Amino acid sequence: MVVEENRSMEEGLLRHENDRDDRRITACVILSTFVAVCSAFSYGCAAGYTSGAETAIMKELNLSMAQFSAFGSFLNVGGAVGALFSGQLAVILGRRRTLWACDFFCIFGWLSIAFAKNVFWLDLGRISLGIGVGLISYVVPVYIAEITPKHVRGAFTASNQLLQNSGISLIYFFGTVINWRVLAVIGAIPCILQMIGIFYIPESPRWLAKIGLGKEVESSLHRLRGKDANVSGEAAEIQVMTKMLEEDSKSSFSDMFQKKYRRTLVVGIGLMLIQQLSGASGITYYSNAIFRKAGFSERLGSMIFGVFVIPKALVSLILVDRWGRRPLLLASAIGMSIGSLLIGVSFTLQQMNVLPELIPVFVFVNILVYFGCFAFGIGGLPWVIMSEIFPINIKVSAGTIVALTSWTSGWFVSYAFNFMFEWSAQGLYFLYYF
């Protein structure tokens, strides 16, 4: 009952915040969302970077497979650190300044990788980049959810995943033809653009109300809803509701383990475990290694893969508010299971020397099936759902635990992938299937 009351109050707050004066979408909302998701683009670049750069980095810096696997997995180590502090930073600094913090860590990380002369600076840059994307994974969907009208909130929040996939697409398409150092500099550009763009977007009115800045709340709402919009009533209600929620949100870290919150916590953690233990990090970070083992052209595979990623993310953007979260998640999970099973079967046939001419194409097509299904559902929706299901009094603490679950399980998958893949490619994908 308490969970439902908290959630109802929070939904009421967001409803009054975003839906009152009509359901129009202003240019400011579009600009603010675009600026916020610039860092998501850099996140996608970071995720796809190791695939195209693997051979060149290992050769130039004389890295072993263990060293390169560690380098790839350090994105998740940094992500766990960023996730640990993301909720508190967003509360203390506000959404905009937390985005600036993301940009600082990401830019330092990309430049450290670009100018690395040894494995130390390479790994340090990857960890710093991970801290930045760990912050991004929390603050970007929260900020977008707080500024957009309710009837398009799901689609606007899903644009975060669209830009991530766009970053992956760019890196895959050009990763095999552009020097890995230049590629790292390119990855920093979206964060530089975001640092500039933040000057032109408003702070979340909800956060402004939380810290007691009444006039700034109205100013932010005018920018988001339009200069001619009557926002006085909405601003008053935001402040009243925020005060009520503040009084109701005084809880300790241990409160989220109470029986009444158990179901939402299990849902949040479970979705993140499914997202990571299905092997998505391994495919994203090391897809070129998979193409190479299957006998498919790395350059051609990366380019086609890069072109293919964005349309699948657009499916999520279009359908998330029409179909709902659950149907998309189910469709995504089923498609990924089928893709994993068929990849495992393909490598089994390769080992048996059955249809050797067709196996490279089978593997490649099934990777497209797997990752396409990941992109429109499990890839981004768990983060959207996480921002929606937790009541306000445990949102920060529960969100931190769920994000840590994602990053730590992602670290395990990304570090172990190369070793397990070399040991038994088909066994690994049968494991992902189950």
PETA-V877604 format. One record per pair of residues at least 24 apart in sequence whose ideal C-beta (glycine too) atoms are under 8 Angstrom apart, sorted by the first residue. I is the first residue (numbers start at 0). J is the second residue. D is the distance in Angstrom with one decimal. If there is no record, write none. Layout:
{{I & J & D} {I & J & D}}
//
This chain:
{{0 & 259 & 7.8} {1 & 259 & 5.9} {1 & 390 & 7.8} {2 & 259 & 5.3} {2 & 260 & 6.3} {2 & 263 & 7.0} {2 & 390 & 5.4} {5 & 244 & 7.8} {5 & 247 & 6.4} {5 & 390 & 3.3} {5 & 391 & 5.8} {5 & 392 & 6.0} {6 & 388 & 8.0} {6 & 390 & 5.2} {8 & 240 & 6.6} {8 & 243 & 6.4} {8 & 244 & 5.9} {8 & 247 & 7.2} {8 & 391 & 7.4} {9 & 244 & 6.6} {9 & 390 & 6.6} {9 & 391 & 5.1} {11 & 240 & 6.4} {12 & 205 & 7.1} {12 & 236 & 8.0} {12 & 237 & 6.7} {12 & 240 & 4.2} {12 & 241 & 6.9} {12 & 244 & 6.7} {13 & 144 & 7.3} {13 & 145 & 7.4} {13 & 149 & 6.4} {13 & 152 & 7.8} {13 & 205 & 8.0} {14 & 149 & 5.9} {15 & 233 & 5.8} {15 & 236 & 4.6} {15 & 237 & 6.4} {15 & 240 & 6.8} {16 & 145 & 7.0} {16 & 204 & 6.4} {16 & 205 & 6.2} {16 & 233 & 6.8} {16 & 237 & 5.7} {17 & 146 & 7.5} {17 & 147 & 6.1} {17 & 148 & 4.6} {17 & 149 & 5.2} {17 & 152 & 7.1} {18 & 148 & 5.6} {18 & 149 & 4.8} {18 & 150 & 7.1} {19 & 232 & 7.4} {19 & 233 & 4.9} {20 & 224 & 5.2} {20 & 225 & 7.5} {20 & 228 & 4.5} {20 & 229 & 6.7} {20 & 230 & 7.2} {20 & 233 & 7.2} {21 & 228 & 7.9} {22 & 148 & 5.3} {22 & 150 & 5.3} {22 & 151 & 8.0} {23 & 148 & 7.5} {23 & 224 & 7.9} {23 & 225 & 7.2} {24 & 147 & 7.7} {24 & 148 & 6.4} {24 & 151 & 6.3} {25 & 223 & 6.3} {25 & 224 & 6.5} {25 & 225 & 5.3} {27 & 200 & 7.4} {27 & 201 & 7.0} {27 & 222 & 4.9} {27 & 223 & 5.4} {28 & 146 & 6.0} {28 & 147 & 5.8} {28 & 148 & 7.6} {28 & 155 & 7.8} {28 & 223 & 5.7} {30 & 196 & 7.7} {30 & 199 & 6.8} {30 & 200 & 6.3} {31 & 142 & 7.8} {31 & 143 & 8.0} {31 & 146 & 5.6} {31 & 200 & 4.1} {31 & 201 & 6.7} {31 & 223 & 7.4} {32 & 143 & 5.5} {32 & 146 & 7.4} {32 & 147 & 6.8} {32 & 155 & 5.3} {32 & 158 & 6.2} {33 & 196 & 7.6} {34 & 193 & 5.8} {34 & 196 & 3.7} {34 & 197 & 6.3} {34 & 199 & 7.3} {34 & 200 & 5.1} {35 & 98 & 6.7} {35 & 139 & 5.1} {35 & 142 & 5.3} {35 & 143 & 5.7} {35 & 159 & 7.7} {35 & 193 & 7.8} {35 & 200 & 7.6} {36 & 139 & 6.4} {36 & 143 & 7.6} {36 & 158 & 5.5} {36 & 159 & 5.4} {36 & 161 & 7.6} {36 & 162 & 4.2} {37 & 162 & 7.4} {37 & 189 & 4.4} {37 & 190 & 7.0} {37 & 192 & 5.3} {37 & 193 & 3.9} {37 & 196 & 6.6} {38 & 98 & 6.5} {38 & 101 & 5.1} {38 & 102 & 6.5} {38 & 105 & 6.7} {38 & 131 & 7.4} {38 & 132 & 7.9} {38 & 135 & 4.8} {38 & 139 & 6.5} {38 & 189 & 6.6} {38 & 190 & 5.8} {38 & 193 & 5.3} {39 & 135 & 6.2} {39 & 139 & 5.7} {39 & 159 & 4.8} {39 & 160 & 7.7} {39 & 162 & 4.1} {39 & 163 & 4.9} {39 & 166 & 7.3} {40 & 162 & 4.5} {40 & 163 & 7.1} {40 & 165 & 5.8} {40 & 166 & 4.3} {40 & 189 & 4.3} {41 & 105 & 5.3} {41 & 109 & 7.6} {41 & 131 & 7.7} {41 & 132 & 7.6} {41 & 135 & 7.8} {41 & 166 & 6.3} {41 & 186 & 5.7} {41 & 187 & 7.1} {41 & 189 & 4.5} {41 & 190 & 5.1} {42 & 132 & 4.4} {42 & 135 & 5.3} {42 & 136 & 7.4} {42 & 163 & 5.3} {42 & 166 & 6.4} {43 & 162 & 6.6} {43 & 163 & 3.9} {43 & 164 & 6.0} {43 & 165 & 6.2} {43 & 166 & 2.4} {43 & 167 & 4.3} {43 & 168 & 7.6} {43 & 169 & 7.7} {43 & 170 & 7.4} {44 & 166 & 4.1} {44 & 167 & 7.4} {44 & 169 & 6.5} {44 & 170 & 5.1} {44 & 185 & 7.2} {44 & 186 & 3.9} {44 & 189 & 7.5} {45 & 74 & 5.9} {45 & 105 & 7.7} {45 & 108 & 7.8} {45 & 128 & 5.2} {45 & 129 & 7.7} {45 & 132 & 5.8} {45 & 166 & 7.6} {45 & 186 & 6.5} {46 & 74 & 7.3} {46 & 163 & 7.1} {46 & 166 & 7.3} {46 & 167 & 5.7} {46 & 280 & 7.9} {46 & 283 & 5.0} {46 & 284 & 7.0} {47 & 166 & 6.8} {47 & 167 & 4.0} {47 & 168 & 7.9} {47 & 169 & 7.9} {47 & 170 & 3.7} {47 & 171 & 5.4} {47 & 174 & 6.9} {47 & 283 & 6.1} {47 & 284 & 7.8} {48 & 112 & 8.0} {48 & 170 & 5.6} {48 & 174 & 7.3} {48 & 182 & 6.7} {48 & 183 & 7.3} {48 & 186 & 6.6} {49 & 284 & 4.6} {49 & 285 & 6.6} {50 & 170 & 7.4} {50 & 171 & 6.7} {50 & 174 & 6.5} {50 & 283 & 7.0} {50 & 284 & 6.1} {50 & 285 & 5.9} {50 & 286 & 4.7} {50 & 287 & 4.8} {50 & 288 & 7.8} {50 & 301 & 7.0} {51 & 170 & 5.9} {51 & 171 & 6.4} {51 & 173 & 7.6} {51 & 174 & 2.0} {51 & 175 & 5.2} {51 & 179 & 7.6} {51 & 182 & 7.1} {51 & 287 & 6.4} {51 & 301 & 5.9} {52 & 174 & 6.3} {52 & 179 & 3.8} {52 & 182 & 6.3} {53 & 285 & 6.9} {53 & 287 & 5.9} {53 & 288 & 6.7} {54 & 287 & 7.4} {55 & 178 & 7.2} {55 & 179 & 4.8} {56 & 121 & 7.3} {56 & 179 & 5.5} {59 & 179 & 7.8} {60 & 115 & 7.2} {60 & 116 & 8.0} {60 & 117 & 6.7} {60 & 118 & 6.3} {60 & 121 & 6.7} {62 & 118 & 6.3} {64 & 417 & 5.8} {64 & 418 & 7.8} {64 & 421 & 7.9} {66 & 118 & 5.8} {67 & 417 & 7.6} {68 & 413 & 7.6} {68 & 414 & 5.5} {68 & 415 & 8.0} {68 & 416 & 7.4} {68 & 417 & 4.7} {68 & 418 & 7.1} {69 & 122 & 7.0} {69 & 414 & 6.6} {70 & 118 & 7.3} {70 & 121 & 5.8} {70 & 122 & 5.7} {70 & 125 & 5.6} {71 & 125 & 7.7} {71 & 284 & 4.7} {71 & 285 & 7.0} {71 & 413 & 5.4} {71 & 414 & 7.5} {72 & 410 & 5.1} {72 & 413 & 4.2} {72 & 414 & 3.7} {73 & 122 & 5.5} {73 & 125 & 4.1} {73 & 126 & 4.9} {73 & 129 & 6.2} {74 & 125 & 5.6} {74 & 126 & 7.9} {74 & 128 & 6.2} {74 & 129 & 4.3} {74 & 132 & 7.0} {74 & 284 & 8.0} {74 & 413 & 7.3} {75 & 129 & 6.4} {75 & 280 & 7.1} {75 & 406 & 5.0} {75 & 407 & 7.3} {75 & 409 & 4.3} {75 & 410 & 3.6} {75 & 413 & 5.7} {76 & 126 & 6.0} {76 & 129 & 6.0} {76 & 406 & 7.8} {76 & 410 & 5.7} {77 & 104 & 7.9} {77 & 108 & 7.8} {77 & 125 & 6.9} {77 & 126 & 4.1} {77 & 127 & 6.4} {77 & 128 & 6.4} {77 & 129 & 2.1} {77 & 130 & 4.3} {77 & 131 & 7.6} {77 & 132 & 7.5} {77 & 133 & 6.3} {78 & 129 & 4.5} {78 & 130 & 7.3} {78 & 132 & 5.7} {78 & 133 & 3.8} {78 & 136 & 7.1} {78 & 405 & 7.8} {78 & 406 & 4.0} {78 & 409 & 7.1} {78 & 410 & 8.0} {79 & 129 & 7.8} {79 & 133 & 6.6} {79 & 403 & 5.6} {79 & 406 & 3.8} {79 & 407 & 5.4} {79 & 410 & 6.9} {80 & 126 & 7.7} {80 & 129 & 7.2} {80 & 130 & 5.2} {80 & 133 & 6.3} {81 & 129 & 6.6} {81 & 130 & 4.2} {81 & 131 & 6.6} {81 & 132 & 6.8} {81 & 133 & 2.2} {81 & 134 & 4.5} {81 & 135 & 7.8} {81 & 136 & 7.7} {82 & 133 & 4.4} {82 & 134 & 7.8} {82 & 136 & 6.7} {82 & 137 & 6.5} {82 & 399 & 6.4} {82 & 402 & 3.5} {82 & 403 & 5.3} {82 & 405 & 7.5} {82 & 406 & 5.4} {83 & 133 & 7.8} {83 & 399 & 6.2} {83 & 403 & 6.3} {84 & 134 & 7.6} {85 & 133 & 6.2} {85 & 134 & 4.9} {85 & 136 & 7.4} {85 & 137 & 3.7} {85 & 138 & 6.2} {85 & 398 & 7.8} {85 & 399 & 7.1} {85 & 402 & 6.7} {86 & 137 & 6.3} {86 & 394 & 7.6} {86 & 395 & 3.7} {86 & 396 & 7.4} {86 & 398 & 5.4} {86 & 399 & 5.1} {87 & 395 & 6.6} {88 & 134 & 6.7} {88 & 138 & 7.7} {89 & 137 & 6.5} {89 & 138 & 4.9} {89 & 141 & 6.3} {89 & 206 & 7.8} {90 & 206 & 7.7} {90 & 209 & 7.6} {90 & 395 & 6.5} {93 & 202 & 5.6} {93 & 203 & 7.3} {93 & 206 & 5.2} {93 & 207 & 8.0} {93 & 210 & 7.9} {94 & 138 & 5.8} {94 & 141 & 6.8} {94 & 142 & 4.2} {94 & 145 & 7.4} {94 & 202 & 6.3} {94 & 203 & 4.8} {94 & 206 & 5.9} {95 & 142 & 7.9} {95 & 197 & 5.3} {95 & 200 & 7.0} {95 & 202 & 5.2} {97 & 134 & 6.2} {97 & 138 & 4.7} {98 & 138 & 6.2} {98 & 139 & 7.6} {98 & 142 & 7.4} {98 & 193 & 6.5} {98 & 197 & 5.8} {99 & 194 & 6.5} {99 & 197 & 6.2} {100 & 131 & 7.9} {100 & 134 & 6.1} {101 & 131 & 4.8} {101 & 132 & 7.7} {101 & 134 & 4.5} {101 & 135 & 5.0} {101 & 138 & 6.9} {101 & 190 & 7.4} {101 & 193 & 8.0} {102 & 131 & 7.3} {102 & 190 & 4.3} {102 & 191 & 7.5} {102 & 193 & 5.6} {102 & 194 & 4.8} {103 & 131 & 7.5} {104 & 128 & 7.0} {104 & 130 & 4.6} {104 & 131 & 3.4} {104 & 134 & 7.1} {105 & 131 & 3.6} {105 & 132 & 7.1} {105 & 135 & 7.8} {105 & 186 & 8.0} {105 & 187 & 6.8} {105 & 190 & 4.5} {106 & 187 & 5.0} {106 & 190 & 5.1} {106 & 191 & 6.7} {106 & 194 & 8.0} {109 & 183 & 4.9} {109 & 184 & 6.8} {109 & 186 & 4.7} {109 & 187 & 3.8} {109 & 190 & 7.6} {110 & 183 & 7.4} {110 & 184 & 7.4} {110 & 187 & 6.3} {112 & 180 & 7.8} {112 & 183 & 4.4} {113 & 180 & 4.8} {113 & 181 & 7.7} {113 & 183 & 3.8} {113 & 184 & 5.1} {113 & 187 & 7.8} {114 & 180 & 7.3} {124 & 183 & 7.8} {129 & 406 & 7.9} {131 & 190 & 7.6} {133 & 402 & 7.1} {133 & 406 & 6.3} {136 & 382 & 6.2} {136 & 402 & 6.3} {136 & 405 & 7.7} {137 & 398 & 6.5} {137 & 402 & 6.0} {140 & 382 & 5.4} {140 & 383 & 6.1} {140 & 385 & 8.0} {140 & 386 & 5.0} {141 & 203 & 8.0} {141 & 386 & 5.7} {142 & 203 & 5.8} {144 & 386 & 5.4} {144 & 387 & 7.6} {145 & 203 & 4.3} {145 & 204 & 7.3} {145 & 205 & 4.8} {145 & 206 & 7.4} {146 & 201 & 7.5} {146 & 203 & 6.1} {146 & 204 & 7.6} {146 & 223 & 5.6} {150 & 320 & 7.2} {151 & 320 & 6.7} {152 & 320 & 7.8} {153 & 319 & 4.3} {153 & 320 & 4.2} {153 & 324 & 7.6} {153 & 383 & 6.6} {154 & 316 & 5.5} {154 & 317 & 7.4} {154 & 319 & 5.8} {154 & 320 & 5.2} {156 & 383 & 5.0} {156 & 386 & 7.2} {157 & 315 & 5.2} {157 & 316 & 4.8} {157 & 319 & 4.7} {157 & 379 & 6.0} {157 & 380 & 7.6} {157 & 383 & 6.5} {158 & 316 & 6.2} {159 & 379 & 6.5} {159 & 382 & 7.3} {160 & 312 & 5.8} {160 & 315 & 6.2} {160 & 316 & 7.9} {160 & 374 & 7.3} {160 & 378 & 5.8} {160 & 379 & 2.8} {160 & 380 & 7.8} {160 & 382 & 7.8} {161 & 309 & 7.4} {161 & 312 & 4.4} {161 & 313 & 6.6} {161 & 315 & 7.4} {161 & 316 & 5.3} {163 & 312 & 7.8} {163 & 378 & 7.7} {163 & 379 & 7.1} {164 & 308 & 4.7} {164 & 309 & 5.8} {164 & 311 & 7.2} {164 & 312 & 3.9} {164 & 374 & 5.4} {164 & 378 & 7.4} {165 & 308 & 7.7} {165 & 309 & 5.8} {165 & 312 & 7.5} {167 & 283 & 6.7} {167 & 305 & 7.4} {167 & 308 & 5.5} {168 & 305 & 4.3} {168 & 306 & 7.0} {168 & 308 & 4.3} {168 & 309 & 5.2} {169 & 305 & 6.9} {170 & 305 & 7.4} {171 & 286 & 7.4} {171 & 301 & 4.6} {171 & 302 & 7.1} {171 & 304 & 4.9} {171 & 305 & 3.5} {171 & 308 & 7.1} {172 & 301 & 6.9} {172 & 302 & 5.3} {172 & 305 & 3.4} {172 & 306 & 6.8} {173 & 305 & 7.8} {174 & 301 & 5.9} {175 & 287 & 7.5} {175 & 297 & 6.0} {175 & 298 & 4.4} {175 & 301 & 5.1} {175 & 302 & 7.5} {176 & 298 & 7.2} {204 & 234 & 7.4} {204 & 237 & 6.0} {205 & 237 & 6.6} {205 & 241 & 6.7} {208 & 234 & 7.8} {208 & 237 & 4.8} {208 & 238 & 4.8} {208 & 241 & 4.2} {209 & 241 & 5.5} {209 & 245 & 7.0} {213 & 238 & 6.2} {244 & 391 & 4.9} {247 & 391 & 7.1} {247 & 392 & 6.0} {248 & 391 & 4.9} {248 & 392 & 4.0} {249 & 392 & 7.3} {250 & 392 & 4.6} {250 & 393 & 6.4} {250 & 396 & 8.0} {252 & 396 & 5.0} {254 & 392 & 7.0} {254 & 393 & 6.1} {254 & 396 & 7.8} {255 & 393 & 4.0} {255 & 396 & 5.2} {255 & 397 & 4.8} {255 & 400 & 7.3} {260 & 389 & 7.9} {260 & 390 & 7.5} {260 & 393 & 5.9} {260 & 397 & 7.2} {263 & 388 & 4.9} {263 & 389 & 5.9} {263 & 390 & 7.8} {263 & 397 & 7.3} {264 & 397 & 5.9} {264 & 400 & 7.4} {264 & 401 & 7.8} {266 & 384 & 7.5} {266 & 388 & 6.3} {267 & 381 & 7.7} {267 & 384 & 7.4} {267 & 385 & 5.3} {267 & 388 & 6.5} {267 & 389 & 7.0} {267 & 397 & 6.5} {267 & 398 & 7.9} {267 & 400 & 7.8} {267 & 401 & 4.1} {268 & 400 & 7.0} {268 & 401 & 5.7} {268 & 404 & 5.0} {270 & 328 & 7.6} {270 & 377 & 7.7} {270 & 380 & 7.8} {270 & 381 & 3.9} {270 & 384 & 6.4} {270 & 385 & 7.5} {271 & 381 & 5.7} {271 & 385 & 7.9} {271 & 401 & 5.6} {271 & 402 & 7.6} {271 & 404 & 4.6} {271 & 405 & 3.9} {271 & 408 & 7.0} {272 & 404 & 6.4} {272 & 408 & 5.8} {273 & 332 & 6.8} {273 & 377 & 6.3} {273 & 381 & 7.7} {274 & 377 & 5.1} {274 & 378 & 7.2} {274 & 381 & 5.2} {274 & 405 & 6.3} {275 & 405 & 5.9} {275 & 408 & 4.0} {275 & 409 & 4.4} {275 & 411 & 8.0} {275 & 412 & 5.6} {276 & 408 & 5.9} {276 & 412 & 6.6} {276 & 431 & 7.8} {277 & 332 & 7.9} {277 & 335 & 5.6} {277 & 339 & 7.3} {277 & 373 & 7.4} {277 & 377 & 6.9} {277 & 431 & 5.6} {278 & 339 & 6.9} {278 & 412 & 6.2} {278 & 416 & 7.3} {278 & 427 & 7.4} {278 & 428 & 7.5} {278 & 431 & 4.1} {279 & 370 & 7.6} {279 & 373 & 5.2} {279 & 377 & 7.5} {279 & 378 & 6.9} {279 & 412 & 7.8} {280 & 409 & 4.8} {280 & 412 & 4.6} {280 & 413 & 4.3} {280 & 416 & 7.2} {281 & 412 & 5.5} {281 & 413 & 6.2} {281 & 416 & 3.3} {281 & 420 & 7.2} {281 & 427 & 8.0} {282 & 366 & 6.6} {282 & 369 & 6.7} {282 & 370 & 6.1} {283 & 370 & 7.6} {284 & 413 & 5.3} {284 & 416 & 7.1} {285 & 416 & 5.9} {285 & 417 & 6.2} {285 & 420 & 7.4} {286 & 366 & 6.9} {288 & 417 & 6.7} {288 & 420 & 6.8} {289 & 362 & 7.0} {289 & 366 & 6.5} {289 & 420 & 7.3} {289 & 424 & 7.8} {290 & 359 & 8.0} {290 & 362 & 7.7} {290 & 363 & 6.8} {292 & 346 & 7.9} {292 & 420 & 7.3} {292 & 424 & 6.1} {293 & 345 & 7.3} {293 & 346 & 7.4} {293 & 349 & 7.1} {293 & 358 & 6.5} {293 & 359 & 4.9} {293 & 362 & 3.8} {293 & 363 & 6.8} {294 & 349 & 7.9} {294 & 358 & 6.8} {294 & 359 & 4.2} {295 & 359 & 4.0} {295 & 360 & 7.2} {295 & 362 & 6.4} {295 & 363 & 4.9} {300 & 363 & 5.7} {303 & 363 & 7.6} {303 & 367 & 7.7} {304 & 366 & 7.4} {304 & 367 & 7.0} {304 & 370 & 7.4} {307 & 367 & 5.5} {307 & 370 & 7.8} {307 & 371 & 6.6} {308 & 370 & 7.0} {308 & 371 & 7.8} {308 & 374 & 6.1} {311 & 370 & 7.6} {311 & 371 & 4.1} {311 & 372 & 7.7} {311 & 374 & 4.0} {311 & 375 & 5.1} {312 & 374 & 4.9} {312 & 375 & 6.5} {312 & 378 & 7.7} {312 & 379 & 7.7} {314 & 374 & 7.9} {314 & 375 & 4.3} {315 & 374 & 6.9} {315 & 375 & 4.0} {315 & 376 & 6.6} {315 & 378 & 7.8} {315 & 379 & 6.4} {315 & 380 & 7.2} {318 & 375 & 7.4} {319 & 380 & 7.2} {319 & 383 & 7.4} {324 & 380 & 5.6} {324 & 383 & 6.9} {324 & 384 & 5.6} {327 & 375 & 6.6} {327 & 376 & 4.6} {327 & 380 & 6.1} {328 & 376 & 5.2} {328 & 377 & 6.4} {328 & 380 & 5.7} {330 & 372 & 7.3} {330 & 375 & 7.8} {330 & 376 & 6.2} {331 & 372 & 5.0} {331 & 373 & 6.6} {331 & 375 & 6.1} {331 & 376 & 2.3} {331 & 377 & 4.6} {331 & 378 & 7.7} {331 & 380 & 7.5} {332 & 372 & 7.9} {332 & 376 & 7.1} {332 & 377 & 6.2} {333 & 372 & 7.6} {334 & 368 & 6.4} {334 & 369 & 7.5} {334 & 371 & 7.3} {334 & 372 & 2.9} {334 & 376 & 7.9} {335 & 369 & 5.5} {335 & 372 & 4.8} {335 & 373 & 5.6} {335 & 377 & 6.6} {335 & 431 & 8.0} {336 & 432 & 5.5} {337 & 368 & 6.7} {337 & 372 & 7.9} {338 & 365 & 5.2} {338 & 366 & 7.2} {338 & 368 & 4.0} {338 & 369 & 2.9} {338 & 370 & 7.7} {338 & 372 & 6.3} {339 & 369 & 6.1} {339 & 428 & 4.9} {339 & 429 & 7.5} {339 & 431 & 4.2} {339 & 432 & 4.1} {340 & 428 & 7.4} {340 & 429 & 7.3} {340 & 432 & 4.5} {341 & 365 & 4.2} {341 & 368 & 7.1} {342 & 366 & 6.5} {342 & 369 & 6.7} {342 & 428 & 4.4} {343 & 424 & 7.9} {343 & 425 & 4.6} {343 & 426 & 7.6} {343 & 427 & 7.7} {343 & 428 & 3.7} {343 & 429 & 4.3} {343 & 431 & 8.0} {343 & 432 & 6.3} {344 & 425 & 7.5} {345 & 425 & 8.0} {346 & 424 & 4.2} {346 & 425 & 3.9} {346 & 428 & 6.8} {347 & 425 & 4.5} {350 & 425 & 6.8} {381 & 405 & 7.5}}
//
